């Protein structure tokens, strides 16, 4: 047996281990079954919920809100980041403000945004966008500022104008860092959206689903909703990684 | 394979400006440059002869790279005038090869498009860009898969792409800043051969900065030996060995003598601290 062939299956081992420990725990009743349902009960709740049930609807709602807030954030933050990054002096003068708001928990902004936008989708999407904007902006600006000096010089020596250098070199140079920003931004947006769905008079979304199941003491459904949120977070990150690998093929090389 | 005629090779080494049989290609007059408190060049004059391969060699930090960076317009001089046949830099075509090929090439472009990029900047239509790039590759006889991206190539191949990118505009003068110092020894030997071939094929005035004396002498028609800064021309001897130079050249008495002389001058300058 060649152990090398087993390599692709290694990640599965952790999953099997987790499910095994979980099964054992519920089978031996080490934990109150009301608090921790069996893996089978949880999986059935997940399957029923996603297959035309309420969970599937909530899932789609959360995807929509996260995607909308990330898209808005990207459209605002990427051009702004390029402008800020192109002028080190401009960036330095705004650095403190950006870092300050980047460090402020976006959830602290809920009440303010509630006053501004009411209790609808706009509030959730705009708070999440606010958080994501700062993360993306910061990364894009750094990507632009850290563009390799030799590459910029090379373009200049070959007769490229300042605008050409910006489009032919600086922008492409900043792409790997921009994708770091997008991945962090979408993760943060998801966190904010799920929290917002729990508390601000929400009628739907994964956050609402988790919260409602907990209120009704429907534990399999609650765990199912948590897993759905996990799958979504992992999937979004993977999506951006795949897009990056396709379009920024030189990243990390 | 006969060597290109090197008419100026036999002129007196100590009078490159006045005794030249051809007009000098580059004239540098009154060049001054300082970084903070260090005076690198103070009223420096130099003539670079046409159609020759010049190596620049000198003690560490004497301003070898600074000199070609000033000539090629990458660093502005504090004072002084540099003319190419009486013209300014922005009126001529030139090529520049960086030491760090990894950071000088564009990783998002295939090798072919990297080489053609300067033509794009000159607004050459894309058909003609393709033709000219293919012609250059054929003429230099370089066997490379130009559909690869730079990061898929070895260091030497990447530097060859850099050199071709510098040559694509048919430059009047070619600058190379320690082009092989990031390569391993085997690749360096191969690249010296390639550069010599390219030089013999094109006859372009070439200015090469090197930190390896053997390489500097082996490749050059003339070795510019600089003193510690503020840099003066310590000596500017001609290297009379015939081209193409081979491994046998390294043990040729004339070559050995020239190299020994350069080493003498270098050590004299190093001790002058």
Interface residues (C-beta under 8 A of the other chain):
Chain A: X148 X150 X151 X153 X154 X157 X158 X159 X160 X164 X168 X169 X172 X249 X250 X253
Chain B: X72 X73 X74 X96 X98 X100 X103 X104 X105 X106 X107 X108 X117 X118 X121 X122 X149 X151 X165
